[in-house]
């Protein structure tokens, strides 16, 4: 069953129900955001947790809260994977997540706060309207930002020596190529150069790792549904 041009929310829901019942389908990813009048969360909640490989359905998020995840959102897994690869301070350390979306910020905060294999960190969740970021970020040794606001983080609010994992993604005009756009993160790399302990690049940082984590989740889904293995 495939969607056709002009199909609406009910056809999308019916398609996902069909994919969920199909034993030949082991993993489903619903791209988002969806245009109006589509409801992304209503759509993705049609999937059983094992097939919701991006881990953003209500049942997967609920299992993450209960520290019994099936699939964890790939962006959150990618951000944690980068922090672990570079041995950034997490275990028991003051850590901040700037962003509270249900698909990135909140799942990332839950993953960071969870016991191993989570980050086991002391996590503060902030957002674009928290205000006084400098005061609220003071003492944070690692900062994860996923707001989507260019230039949000700079020397005025990032503690000297703190590590920044930039999950934000926005498009801004390219000053060197009129009519073109540049992909940028939440952090100002020029301002933080020589100030932050480290800064993941945008593009080329969290994005490629997210793709790898999504593929790993797809393999785990296949193992669960075909071979009866766990996926956590």
mmCIF file of the C-alpha atoms, coordinates in Angstrom:
data_MODEL
# 
_entry.id   MODEL 
# 
loop_
_atom_site.group_PDB 
_atom_site.id 
_atom_site.type_symbol 
_atom_site.label_atom_id 
_atom_site.label_alt_id 
_atom_site.label_comp_id 
_atom_site.label_asym_id 
_atom_site.label_entity_id 
_atom_site.label_seq_id 
_atom_site.pdbx_PDB_ins_code 
_atom_site.Cartn_x 
_atom_site.Cartn_y 
_atom_site.Cartn_z 
_atom_site.occupancy 
_atom_site.B_iso_or_equiv 
_atom_site.pdbx_formal_charge 
_atom_site.auth_seq_id 
_atom_site.auth_comp_id 
_atom_site.auth_asym_id 
_atom_site.auth_atom_id 
_atom_site.pdbx_PDB_model_num 
ATOM 1   C CA . UNK A 1 1   ? 0.000  0.000   0.000  1.00 0.00 ? 1   UNK A CA 1 
ATOM 2   C CA . UNK A 1 2   ? 1.464  3.357   -1.027 1.00 0.00 ? 2   UNK A CA 1 
ATOM 3   C CA . UNK A 1 3   ? 0.418  6.948   -0.559 1.00 0.00 ? 3   UNK A CA 1 
ATOM 4   C CA . UNK A 1 4   ? -0.709 8.849   -3.623 1.00 0.00 ? 4   UNK A CA 1 
ATOM 5   C CA . UNK A 1 5   ? -0.573 12.594  -4.326 1.00 0.00 ? 5   UNK A CA 1 
ATOM 6   C CA . UNK A 1 6   ? -3.548 14.190  -2.612 1.00 0.00 ? 6   UNK A CA 1 
ATOM 7   C CA . UNK A 1 7   ? -3.852 11.544  0.100  1.00 0.00 ? 7   UNK A CA 1 
ATOM 8   C CA . UNK A 1 8   ? -4.505 12.912  3.575  1.00 0.00 ? 8   UNK A CA 1 
ATOM 9   C CA . UNK A 1 9   ? -3.941 11.985  7.228  1.00 0.00 ? 9   UNK A CA 1 
ATOM 10  C CA . UNK A 1 10  ? -6.287 8.994   7.171  1.00 0.00 ? 10  UNK A CA 1 
ATOM 11  C CA . UNK A 1 11  ? -4.458 7.444   4.220  1.00 0.00 ? 11  UNK A CA 1 
ATOM 12  C CA . UNK A 1 12  ? -1.146 7.930   6.032  1.00 0.00 ? 12  UNK A CA 1 
ATOM 13  C CA . UNK A 1 13  ? -2.501 6.225   9.148  1.00 0.00 ? 13  UNK A CA 1 
ATOM 14  C CA . UNK A 1 14  ? -3.882 3.363   7.052  1.00 0.00 ? 14  UNK A CA 1 
ATOM 15  C CA . UNK A 1 15  ? -0.518 2.951   5.309  1.00 0.00 ? 15  UNK A CA 1 
ATOM 16  C CA . UNK A 1 16  ? 1.357  2.772   8.589  1.00 0.00 ? 16  UNK A CA 1 
ATOM 17  C CA . UNK A 1 17  ? -1.125 0.266   9.985  1.00 0.00 ? 17  UNK A CA 1 
ATOM 18  C CA . UNK A 1 18  ? -0.551 -1.874  6.925  1.00 0.00 ? 18  UNK A CA 1 
ATOM 19  C CA . UNK A 1 19  ? 3.231  -1.646  7.291  1.00 0.00 ? 19  UNK A CA 1 
ATOM 20  C CA . UNK A 1 20  ? 2.958  -2.500  10.961 1.00 0.00 ? 20  UNK A CA 1 
ATOM 21  C CA . UNK A 1 21  ? 1.052  -5.701  10.157 1.00 0.00 ? 21  UNK A CA 1 
ATOM 22  C CA . UNK A 1 22  ? 3.322  -6.710  7.273  1.00 0.00 ? 22  UNK A CA 1 
ATOM 23  C CA . UNK A 1 23  ? 5.768  -9.425  8.465  1.00 0.00 ? 23  UNK A CA 1 
ATOM 24  C CA . UNK A 1 24  ? 8.114  -8.573  5.590  1.00 0.00 ? 24  UNK A CA 1 
ATOM 25  C CA . UNK A 1 25  ? 8.622  -5.055  6.996  1.00 0.00 ? 25  UNK A CA 1 
ATOM 26  C CA . UNK A 1 26  ? 10.935 -4.855  9.993  1.00 0.00 ? 26  UNK A CA 1 
ATOM 27  C CA . UNK A 1 27  ? 11.527 -1.105  10.390 1.00 0.00 ? 27  UNK A CA 1 
ATOM 28  C CA . UNK A 1 28  ? 9.582  2.040   9.569  1.00 0.00 ? 28  UNK A CA 1 
ATOM 29  C CA . UNK A 1 29  ? 10.787 5.649   9.718  1.00 0.00 ? 29  UNK A CA 1 
ATOM 30  C CA . UNK A 1 30  ? 8.306  8.513   9.485  1.00 0.00 ? 30  UNK A CA 1 
ATOM 31  C CA . UNK A 1 31  ? 10.109 11.652  8.333  1.00 0.00 ? 31  UNK A CA 1 
ATOM 32  C CA . UNK A 1 32  ? 9.139  14.841  10.139 1.00 0.00 ? 32  UNK A CA 1 
ATOM 33  C CA . UNK A 1 33  ? 8.036  17.535  10.442 1.00 0.00 ? 33  UNK A CA 1 
ATOM 34  C CA . UNK A 1 34  ? 4.942  16.749  8.405  1.00 0.00 ? 34  UNK A CA 1 
ATOM 35  C CA . UNK A 1 35  ? 2.931  19.512  6.721  1.00 0.00 ? 35  UNK A CA 1 
ATOM 36  C CA . UNK A 1 36  ? -0.543 20.413  7.965  1.00 0.00 ? 36  UNK A CA 1 
ATOM 37  C CA . UNK A 1 37  ? -2.993 18.765  8.380  1.00 0.00 ? 37  UNK A CA 1 
ATOM 38  C CA . UNK A 1 38  ? -0.873 15.661  9.073  1.00 0.00 ? 38  UNK A CA 1 
ATOM 39  C CA . UNK A 1 39  ? -0.271 14.763  12.718 1.00 0.00 ? 39  UNK A CA 1 
ATOM 40  C CA . UNK A 1 40  ? 3.183  13.216  13.066 1.00 0.00 ? 40  UNK A CA 1 
ATOM 41  C CA . UNK A 1 41  ? 2.616  11.731  16.515 1.00 0.00 ? 41  UNK A CA 1 
ATOM 42  C CA . UNK A 1 42  ? -0.746 10.241  15.620 1.00 0.00 ? 42  UNK A CA 1 
ATOM 43  C CA . UNK A 1 43  ? 0.920  8.626   12.612 1.00 0.00 ? 43  UNK A CA 1 
ATOM 44  C CA . UNK A 1 44  ? 4.007  7.217   14.333 1.00 0.00 ? 44  UNK A CA 1 
ATOM 45  C CA . UNK A 1 45  ? 1.932  5.862   17.219 1.00 0.00 ? 45  UNK A CA 1 
ATOM 46  C CA . UNK A 1 46  ? 0.407  3.378   14.772 1.00 0.00 ? 46  UNK A CA 1 
ATOM 47  C CA . UNK A 1 47  ? 3.702  1.475   14.837 1.00 0.00 ? 47  UNK A CA 1 
ATOM 48  C CA . UNK A 1 48  ? 4.622  -1.169  17.385 1.00 0.00 ? 48  UNK A CA 1 
ATOM 49  C CA . UNK A 1 49  ? 7.734  -0.185  19.375 1.00 0.00 ? 49  UNK A CA 1 
ATOM 50  C CA . UNK A 1 50  ? 9.934  -2.707  17.540 1.00 0.00 ? 50  UNK A CA 1 
ATOM 51  C CA . UNK A 1 51  ? 9.191  -1.152  14.135 1.00 0.00 ? 51  UNK A CA 1 
ATOM 52  C CA . UNK A 1 52  ? 9.368  2.475   15.289 1.00 0.00 ? 52  UNK A CA 1 
ATOM 53  C CA . UNK A 1 53  ? 13.118 2.569   14.678 1.00 0.00 ? 53  UNK A CA 1 
ATOM 54  C CA . UNK A 1 54  ? 13.477 6.291   15.404 1.00 0.00 ? 54  UNK A CA 1 
ATOM 55  C CA . UNK A 1 55  ? 12.031 5.672   18.869 1.00 0.00 ? 55  UNK A CA 1 
ATOM 56  C CA . UNK A 1 56  ? 9.743  8.707   18.860 1.00 0.00 ? 56  UNK A CA 1 
ATOM 57  C CA . UNK A 1 57  ? 6.366  7.001   19.319 1.00 0.00 ? 57  UNK A CA 1 
ATOM 58  C CA . UNK A 1 58  ? 4.607  7.266   22.665 1.00 0.00 ? 58  UNK A CA 1 
ATOM 59  C CA . UNK A 1 59  ? 5.360  3.672   23.644 1.00 0.00 ? 59  UNK A CA 1 
ATOM 60  C CA . UNK A 1 60  ? 9.065  3.957   22.909 1.00 0.00 ? 60  UNK A CA 1 
ATOM 61  C CA . UNK A 1 61  ? 9.348  7.266   24.738 1.00 0.00 ? 61  UNK A CA 1 
ATOM 62  C CA . UNK A 1 62  ? 7.444  5.819   27.678 1.00 0.00 ? 62  UNK A CA 1 
ATOM 63  C CA . UNK A 1 63  ? 9.807  2.864   27.819 1.00 0.00 ? 63  UNK A CA 1 
ATOM 64  C CA . UNK A 1 64  ? 12.740 5.277   27.796 1.00 0.00 ? 64  UNK A CA 1 
ATOM 65  C CA . UNK A 1 65  ? 11.261 7.022   30.848 1.00 0.00 ? 65  UNK A CA 1 
ATOM 66  C CA . UNK A 1 66  ? 10.986 3.608   32.499 1.00 0.00 ? 66  UNK A CA 1 
ATOM 67  C CA . UNK A 1 67  ? 14.615 2.869   31.537 1.00 0.00 ? 67  UNK A CA 1 
ATOM 68  C CA . UNK A 1 68  ? 13.517 -0.133  29.456 1.00 0.00 ? 68  UNK A CA 1 
ATOM 69  C CA . UNK A 1 69  ? 13.944 1.288   25.943 1.00 0.00 ? 69  UNK A CA 1 
ATOM 70  C CA . UNK A 1 70  ? 13.180 -0.615  22.769 1.00 0.00 ? 70  UNK A CA 1 
ATOM 71  C CA . UNK A 1 71  ? 14.434 2.056   20.353 1.00 0.00 ? 71  UNK A CA 1 
ATOM 72  C CA . UNK A 1 72  ? 15.871 5.398   21.453 1.00 0.00 ? 72  UNK A CA 1 
ATOM 73  C CA . UNK A 1 73  ? 15.645 8.413   19.102 1.00 0.00 ? 73  UNK A CA 1 
ATOM 74  C CA . UNK A 1 74  ? 18.637 8.190   16.782 1.00 0.00 ? 74  UNK A CA 1 
ATOM 75  C CA . UNK A 1 75  ? 19.673 11.819  17.311 1.00 0.00 ? 75  UNK A CA 1 
ATOM 76  C CA . UNK A 1 76  ? 19.876 11.271  21.074 1.00 0.00 ? 76  UNK A CA 1 
ATOM 77  C CA . UNK A 1 77  ? 21.899 8.094   20.622 1.00 0.00 ? 77  UNK A CA 1 
ATOM 78  C CA . UNK A 1 78  ? 24.213 9.923   18.211 1.00 0.00 ? 78  UNK A CA 1 
ATOM 79  C CA . UNK A 1 79  ? 24.836 12.814  20.605 1.00 0.00 ? 79  UNK A CA 1 
ATOM 80  C CA . UNK A 1 80  ? 25.644 10.397  23.430 1.00 0.00 ? 80  UNK A CA 1 
ATOM 81  C CA . UNK A 1 81  ? 27.859 8.303   21.116 1.00 0.00 ? 81  UNK A CA 1 
ATOM 82  C CA . UNK A 1 82  ? 29.917 11.384  20.202 1.00 0.00 ? 82  UNK A CA 1 
ATOM 83  C CA . UNK A 1 83  ? 30.310 12.348  23.856 1.00 0.00 ? 83  UNK A CA 1 
ATOM 84  C CA . UNK A 1 84  ? 31.460 8.842   24.739 1.00 0.00 ? 84  UNK A CA 1 
ATOM 85  C CA . UNK A 1 85  ? 33.827 8.561   21.787 1.00 0.00 ? 85  UNK A CA 1 
ATOM 86  C CA . UNK A 1 86  ? 35.651 11.707  22.849 1.00 0.00 ? 86  UNK A CA 1 
ATOM 87  C CA . UNK A 1 87  ? 35.445 10.850  26.558 1.00 0.00 ? 87  UNK A CA 1 
ATOM 88  C CA . UNK A 1 88  ? 33.539 14.006  27.442 1.00 0.00 ? 88  UNK A CA 1 
ATOM 89  C CA . UNK A 1 89  ? 32.723 14.348  31.154 1.00 0.00 ? 89  UNK A CA 1 
ATOM 90  C CA . UNK A 1 90  ? 29.269 12.872  31.808 1.00 0.00 ? 90  UNK A CA 1 
ATOM 91  C CA . UNK A 1 91  ? 29.260 10.329  34.623 1.00 0.00 ? 91  UNK A CA 1 
ATOM 92  C CA . UNK A 1 92  ? 28.084 12.217  37.699 1.00 0.00 ? 92  UNK A CA 1 
ATOM 93  C CA . UNK A 1 93  ? 28.959 15.537  36.060 1.00 0.00 ? 93  UNK A CA 1 
ATOM 94  C CA . UNK A 1 94  ? 26.821 18.633  35.610 1.00 0.00 ? 94  UNK A CA 1 
ATOM 95  C CA . UNK A 1 95  ? 25.448 18.409  32.085 1.00 0.00 ? 95  UNK A CA 1 
ATOM 96  C CA . UNK A 1 96  ? 22.989 20.677  30.270 1.00 0.00 ? 96  UNK A CA 1 
ATOM 97  C CA . UNK A 1 97  ? 20.555 20.013  27.450 1.00 0.00 ? 97  UNK A CA 1 
ATOM 98  C CA . UNK A 1 98  ? 19.327 23.179  25.742 1.00 0.00 ? 98  UNK A CA 1 
ATOM 99  C CA . UNK A 1 99  ? 16.114 22.188  23.978 1.00 0.00 ? 99  UNK A CA 1 
ATOM 100 C CA . UNK A 1 100 ? 12.965 20.396  25.074 1.00 0.00 ? 100 UNK A CA 1 
ATOM 101 C CA . UNK A 1 101 ? 11.425 18.869  21.953 1.00 0.00 ? 101 UNK A CA 1 
ATOM 102 C CA . UNK A 1 102 ? 9.786  15.493  22.376 1.00 0.00 ? 102 UNK A CA 1 
ATOM 103 C CA . UNK A 1 103 ? 11.814 14.057  19.489 1.00 0.00 ? 103 UNK A CA 1 
ATOM 104 C CA . UNK A 1 104 ? 15.284 15.312  20.494 1.00 0.00 ? 104 UNK A CA 1 
ATOM 105 C CA . UNK A 1 105 ? 15.777 17.408  23.641 1.00 0.00 ? 105 UNK A CA 1 
ATOM 106 C CA . UNK A 1 106 ? 13.684 15.511  26.166 1.00 0.00 ? 106 UNK A CA 1 
ATOM 107 C CA . UNK A 1 107 ? 14.725 12.010  24.989 1.00 0.00 ? 107 UNK A CA 1 
ATOM 108 C CA . UNK A 1 108 ? 18.365 13.136  25.057 1.00 0.00 ? 108 UNK A CA 1 
ATOM 109 C CA . UNK A 1 109 ? 17.980 14.422  28.613 1.00 0.00 ? 109 UNK A CA 1 
ATOM 110 C CA . UNK A 1 110 ? 16.417 11.125  29.691 1.00 0.00 ? 110 UNK A CA 1 
ATOM 111 C CA . UNK A 1 111 ? 19.184 9.126   28.021 1.00 0.00 ? 111 UNK A CA 1 
ATOM 112 C CA . UNK A 1 112 ? 21.909 11.238  29.615 1.00 0.00 ? 112 UNK A CA 1 
ATOM 113 C CA . UNK A 1 113 ? 20.337 10.944  33.063 1.00 0.00 ? 113 UNK A CA 1 
ATOM 114 C CA . UNK A 1 114 ? 19.821 7.169   32.830 1.00 0.00 ? 114 UNK A CA 1 
ATOM 115 C CA . UNK A 1 115 ? 22.227 4.731   34.482 1.00 0.00 ? 115 UNK A CA 1 
ATOM 116 C CA . UNK A 1 116 ? 24.773 3.004   32.224 1.00 0.00 ? 116 UNK A CA 1 
ATOM 117 C CA . UNK A 1 117 ? 24.517 2.374   29.320 1.00 0.00 ? 117 UNK A CA 1 
ATOM 118 C CA . UNK A 1 118 ? 23.003 5.861   29.629 1.00 0.00 ? 118 UNK A CA 1 
ATOM 119 C CA . UNK A 1 119 ? 25.124 8.869   30.507 1.00 0.00 ? 119 UNK A CA 1 
ATOM 120 C CA . UNK A 1 120 ? 24.617 8.704   34.300 1.00 0.00 ? 120 UNK A CA 1 
ATOM 121 C CA . UNK A 1 121 ? 24.900 12.510  34.304 1.00 0.00 ? 121 UNK A CA 1 
ATOM 122 C CA . UNK A 1 122 ? 23.353 15.231  36.461 1.00 0.00 ? 122 UNK A CA 1 
ATOM 123 C CA . UNK A 1 123 ? 21.189 16.863  33.809 1.00 0.00 ? 123 UNK A CA 1 
ATOM 124 C CA . UNK A 1 124 ? 19.633 20.319  33.590 1.00 0.00 ? 124 UNK A CA 1 
ATOM 125 C CA . UNK A 1 125 ? 17.099 20.896  30.802 1.00 0.00 ? 125 UNK A CA 1 
ATOM 126 C CA . UNK A 1 126 ? 16.905 24.413  29.390 1.00 0.00 ? 126 UNK A CA 1 
ATOM 127 C CA . UNK A 1 127 ? 15.312 25.891  26.291 1.00 0.00 ? 127 UNK A CA 1 
ATOM 128 C CA . UNK A 1 128 ? 15.260 28.993  24.133 1.00 0.00 ? 128 UNK A CA 1 
ATOM 129 C CA . UNK A 1 129 ? 13.104 30.880  26.627 1.00 0.00 ? 129 UNK A CA 1 
ATOM 130 C CA . UNK A 1 130 ? 14.857 29.886  29.814 1.00 0.00 ? 130 UNK A CA 1 
ATOM 131 C CA . UNK A 1 131 ? 16.607 33.249  29.995 1.00 0.00 ? 131 UNK A CA 1 
ATOM 132 C CA . UNK A 1 132 ? 19.909 33.989  31.703 1.00 0.00 ? 132 UNK A CA 1 
ATOM 133 C CA . UNK A 1 133 ? 21.647 31.145  29.911 1.00 0.00 ? 133 UNK A CA 1 
ATOM 134 C CA . UNK A 1 134 ? 25.013 32.244  31.269 1.00 0.00 ? 134 UNK A CA 1 
ATOM 135 C CA . UNK A 1 135 ? 23.833 31.778  34.856 1.00 0.00 ? 135 UNK A CA 1 
ATOM 136 C CA . UNK A 1 136 ? 21.974 28.558  34.150 1.00 0.00 ? 136 UNK A CA 1 
ATOM 137 C CA . UNK A 1 137 ? 24.863 27.012  32.206 1.00 0.00 ? 137 UNK A CA 1 
ATOM 138 C CA . UNK A 1 138 ? 27.471 27.980  34.789 1.00 0.00 ? 138 UNK A CA 1 
ATOM 139 C CA . UNK A 1 139 ? 29.197 24.851  36.026 1.00 0.00 ? 139 UNK A CA 1 
ATOM 140 C CA . UNK A 1 140 ? 28.092 22.676  33.104 1.00 0.00 ? 140 UNK A CA 1 
ATOM 141 C CA . UNK A 1 141 ? 31.013 20.621  31.850 1.00 0.00 ? 141 UNK A CA 1 
ATOM 142 C CA . UNK A 1 142 ? 29.187 19.319  28.767 1.00 0.00 ? 142 UNK A CA 1 
ATOM 143 C CA . UNK A 1 143 ? 26.399 21.130  26.917 1.00 0.00 ? 143 UNK A CA 1 
ATOM 144 C CA . UNK A 1 144 ? 24.100 19.578  24.311 1.00 0.00 ? 144 UNK A CA 1 
ATOM 145 C CA . UNK A 1 145 ? 22.183 22.154  22.281 1.00 0.00 ? 145 UNK A CA 1 
ATOM 146 C CA . UNK A 1 146 ? 19.217 21.227  20.065 1.00 0.00 ? 146 UNK A CA 1 
ATOM 147 C CA . UNK A 1 147 ? 17.174 24.409  19.768 1.00 0.00 ? 147 UNK A CA 1 
ATOM 148 C CA . UNK A 1 148 ? 17.704 25.365  16.130 1.00 0.00 ? 148 UNK A CA 1 
ATOM 149 C CA . UNK A 1 149 ? 18.693 28.964  16.843 1.00 0.00 ? 149 UNK A CA 1 
ATOM 150 C CA . UNK A 1 150 ? 21.938 30.097  15.173 1.00 0.00 ? 150 UNK A CA 1 
ATOM 151 C CA . UNK A 1 151 ? 24.398 31.857  17.451 1.00 0.00 ? 151 UNK A CA 1 
ATOM 152 C CA . UNK A 1 152 ? 22.574 30.879  20.631 1.00 0.00 ? 152 UNK A CA 1 
ATOM 153 C CA . UNK A 1 153 ? 25.762 29.707  22.335 1.00 0.00 ? 153 UNK A CA 1 
ATOM 154 C CA . UNK A 1 154 ? 28.896 31.853  22.513 1.00 0.00 ? 154 UNK A CA 1 
ATOM 155 C CA . UNK A 1 155 ? 31.431 33.105  25.031 1.00 0.00 ? 155 UNK A CA 1 
ATOM 156 C CA . UNK A 1 156 ? 28.792 35.062  26.923 1.00 0.00 ? 156 UNK A CA 1 
ATOM 157 C CA . UNK A 1 157 ? 26.974 31.937  28.115 1.00 0.00 ? 157 UNK A CA 1 
ATOM 158 C CA . UNK A 1 158 ? 29.227 28.898  27.614 1.00 0.00 ? 158 UNK A CA 1 
ATOM 159 C CA . UNK A 1 159 ? 31.596 28.326  30.566 1.00 0.00 ? 159 UNK A CA 1 
ATOM 160 C CA . UNK A 1 160 ? 35.245 28.413  29.574 1.00 0.00 ? 160 UNK A CA 1 
ATOM 161 C CA . UNK A 1 161 ? 36.486 24.888  28.885 1.00 0.00 ? 161 UNK A CA 1 
ATOM 162 C CA . UNK A 1 162 ? 33.002 23.371  28.595 1.00 0.00 ? 162 UNK A CA 1 
ATOM 163 C CA . UNK A 1 163 ? 32.402 20.874  25.813 1.00 0.00 ? 163 UNK A CA 1 
ATOM 164 C CA . UNK A 1 164 ? 29.567 21.571  23.361 1.00 0.00 ? 164 UNK A CA 1 
ATOM 165 C CA . UNK A 1 165 ? 27.795 18.909  21.318 1.00 0.00 ? 165 UNK A CA 1 
ATOM 166 C CA . UNK A 1 166 ? 25.838 20.930  18.771 1.00 0.00 ? 166 UNK A CA 1 
ATOM 167 C CA . UNK A 1 167 ? 22.652 19.141  17.704 1.00 0.00 ? 167 UNK A CA 1 
ATOM 168 C CA . UNK A 1 168 ? 21.002 22.256  16.300 1.00 0.00 ? 168 UNK A CA 1 
ATOM 169 C CA . UNK A 1 169 ? 20.455 22.673  12.568 1.00 0.00 ? 169 UNK A CA 1 
ATOM 170 C CA . UNK A 1 170 ? 19.360 25.827  10.771 1.00 0.00 ? 170 UNK A CA 1 
ATOM 171 C CA . UNK A 1 171 ? 19.806 27.415  7.366  1.00 0.00 ? 171 UNK A CA 1 
ATOM 172 C CA . UNK A 1 172 ? 21.168 30.945  6.999  1.00 0.00 ? 172 UNK A CA 1 
ATOM 173 C CA . UNK A 1 173 ? 22.138 32.983  3.925  1.00 0.00 ? 173 UNK A CA 1 
ATOM 174 C CA . UNK A 1 174 ? 25.642 32.238  2.654  1.00 0.00 ? 174 UNK A CA 1 
ATOM 175 C CA . UNK A 1 175 ? 27.540 35.570  2.628  1.00 0.00 ? 175 UNK A CA 1 
ATOM 176 C CA . UNK A 1 176 ? 29.960 34.244  0.008  1.00 0.00 ? 176 UNK A CA 1 
ATOM 177 C CA . UNK A 1 177 ? 27.302 32.876  -2.356 1.00 0.00 ? 177 UNK A CA 1 
ATOM 178 C CA . UNK A 1 178 ? 24.274 35.150  -2.808 1.00 0.00 ? 178 UNK A CA 1 
ATOM 179 C CA . UNK A 1 179 ? 21.070 33.161  -3.044 1.00 0.00 ? 179 UNK A CA 1 
ATOM 180 C CA . UNK A 1 180 ? 22.593 30.118  -1.350 1.00 0.00 ? 180 UNK A CA 1 
ATOM 181 C CA . UNK A 1 181 ? 22.125 28.801  2.179  1.00 0.00 ? 181 UNK A CA 1 
ATOM 182 C CA . UNK A 1 182 ? 24.531 27.532  4.816  1.00 0.00 ? 182 UNK A CA 1 
ATOM 183 C CA . UNK A 1 183 ? 23.770 24.824  7.367  1.00 0.00 ? 183 UNK A CA 1 
ATOM 184 C CA . UNK A 1 184 ? 24.694 26.011  10.857 1.00 0.00 ? 184 UNK A CA 1 
ATOM 185 C CA . UNK A 1 185 ? 24.211 24.846  14.416 1.00 0.00 ? 185 UNK A CA 1 
ATOM 186 C CA . UNK A 1 186 ? 23.254 26.602  17.639 1.00 0.00 ? 186 UNK A CA 1 
ATOM 187 C CA . UNK A 1 187 ? 26.832 27.430  18.616 1.00 0.00 ? 187 UNK A CA 1 
ATOM 188 C CA . UNK A 1 188 ? 28.958 30.211  17.174 1.00 0.00 ? 188 UNK A CA 1 
ATOM 189 C CA . UNK A 1 189 ? 32.161 28.367  16.207 1.00 0.00 ? 189 UNK A CA 1 
ATOM 190 C CA . UNK A 1 190 ? 34.224 31.532  15.792 1.00 0.00 ? 190 UNK A CA 1 
ATOM 191 C CA . UNK A 1 191 ? 33.238 32.864  19.195 1.00 0.00 ? 191 UNK A CA 1 
ATOM 192 C CA . UNK A 1 192 ? 33.920 29.530  20.899 1.00 0.00 ? 192 UNK A CA 1 
ATOM 193 C CA . UNK A 1 193 ? 37.245 28.851  19.153 1.00 0.00 ? 193 UNK A CA 1 
ATOM 194 C CA . UNK A 1 194 ? 39.902 28.736  21.876 1.00 0.00 ? 194 UNK A CA 1 
ATOM 195 C CA . UNK A 1 195 ? 37.224 29.069  24.558 1.00 0.00 ? 195 UNK A CA 1 
ATOM 196 C CA . UNK A 1 196 ? 35.200 25.844  24.564 1.00 0.00 ? 196 UNK A CA 1 
ATOM 197 C CA . UNK A 1 197 ? 36.899 22.587  25.473 1.00 0.00 ? 197 UNK A CA 1 
ATOM 198 C CA . UNK A 1 198 ? 35.552 21.146  22.222 1.00 0.00 ? 198 UNK A CA 1 
ATOM 199 C CA . UNK A 1 199 ? 32.738 21.779  19.758 1.00 0.00 ? 199 UNK A CA 1 
ATOM 200 C CA . UNK A 1 200 ? 31.143 19.311  17.356 1.00 0.00 ? 200 UNK A CA 1 
ATOM 201 C CA . UNK A 1 201 ? 30.824 20.734  13.822 1.00 0.00 ? 201 UNK A CA 1 
ATOM 202 C CA . UNK A 1 202 ? 27.632 21.488  11.897 1.00 0.00 ? 202 UNK A CA 1 
ATOM 203 C CA . UNK A 1 203 ? 27.361 19.985  9.348  1.00 0.00 ? 203 UNK A CA 1 
ATOM 204 C CA . UNK A 1 204 ? 29.437 16.848  9.712  1.00 0.00 ? 204 UNK A CA 1 
ATOM 205 C CA . UNK A 1 205 ? 28.997 16.211  13.423 1.00 0.00 ? 205 UNK A CA 1 
ATOM 206 C CA . UNK A 1 206 ? 25.854 14.712  14.915 1.00 0.00 ? 206 UNK A CA 1 
ATOM 207 C CA . UNK A 1 207 ? 24.164 14.259  11.519 1.00 0.00 ? 207 UNK A CA 1 
ATOM 208 C CA . UNK A 1 208 ? 26.292 11.443  10.046 1.00 0.00 ? 208 UNK A CA 1 
ATOM 209 C CA . UNK A 1 209 ? 26.366 9.636   13.400 1.00 0.00 ? 209 UNK A CA 1 
ATOM 210 C CA . UNK A 1 210 ? 22.564 9.866   13.527 1.00 0.00 ? 210 UNK A CA 1 
ATOM 211 C CA . UNK A 1 211 ? 22.366 8.018   10.201 1.00 0.00 ? 211 UNK A CA 1 
ATOM 212 C CA . UNK A 1 212 ? 24.656 5.295   11.548 1.00 0.00 ? 212 UNK A CA 1 
ATOM 213 C CA . UNK A 1 213 ? 22.576 4.975   14.728 1.00 0.00 ? 213 UNK A CA 1 
ATOM 214 C CA . UNK A 1 214 ? 19.386 4.732   12.688 1.00 0.00 ? 214 UNK A CA 1 
ATOM 215 C CA . UNK A 1 215 ? 20.871 1.924   10.605 1.00 0.00 ? 215 UNK A CA 1 
ATOM 216 C CA . UNK A 1 216 ? 21.936 0.157   13.805 1.00 0.00 ? 216 UNK A CA 1 
ATOM 217 C CA . UNK A 1 217 ? 18.377 0.443   15.116 1.00 0.00 ? 217 UNK A CA 1 
ATOM 218 C CA . UNK A 1 218 ? 17.088 -1.045  11.861 1.00 0.00 ? 218 UNK A CA 1 
ATOM 219 C CA . UNK A 1 219 ? 19.350 -4.058  12.307 1.00 0.00 ? 219 UNK A CA 1 
ATOM 220 C CA . UNK A 1 220 ? 18.184 -4.412  15.919 1.00 0.00 ? 220 UNK A CA 1 
ATOM 221 C CA . UNK A 1 221 ? 14.565 -4.293  14.743 1.00 0.00 ? 221 UNK A CA 1 
ATOM 222 C CA . UNK A 1 222 ? 15.237 -7.095  12.255 1.00 0.00 ? 222 UNK A CA 1 
ATOM 223 C CA . UNK A 1 223 ? 16.931 -9.178  14.920 1.00 0.00 ? 223 UNK A CA 1 
ATOM 224 C CA . UNK A 1 224 ? 13.983 -8.674  17.256 1.00 0.00 ? 224 UNK A CA 1 
ATOM 225 C CA . UNK A 1 225 ? 11.243 -9.440  14.768 1.00 0.00 ? 225 UNK A CA 1 
ATOM 226 C CA . UNK A 1 226 ? 12.941 -12.215 12.781 1.00 0.00 ? 226 UNK A CA 1 
ATOM 227 C CA . UNK A 1 227 ? 15.323 -13.795 15.230 1.00 0.00 ? 227 UNK A CA 1 
ATOM 228 C CA . UNK A 1 228 ? 13.573 -13.015 18.519 1.00 0.00 ? 228 UNK A CA 1 
ATOM 229 C CA . UNK A 1 229 ? 16.554 -11.166 19.977 1.00 0.00 ? 229 UNK A CA 1 
ATOM 230 C CA . UNK A 1 230 ? 16.272 -8.160  22.270 1.00 0.00 ? 230 UNK A CA 1 
ATOM 231 C CA . UNK A 1 231 ? 16.741 -4.671  20.858 1.00 0.00 ? 231 UNK A CA 1 
ATOM 232 C CA . UNK A 1 232 ? 17.710 -2.551  23.853 1.00 0.00 ? 232 UNK A CA 1 
# 
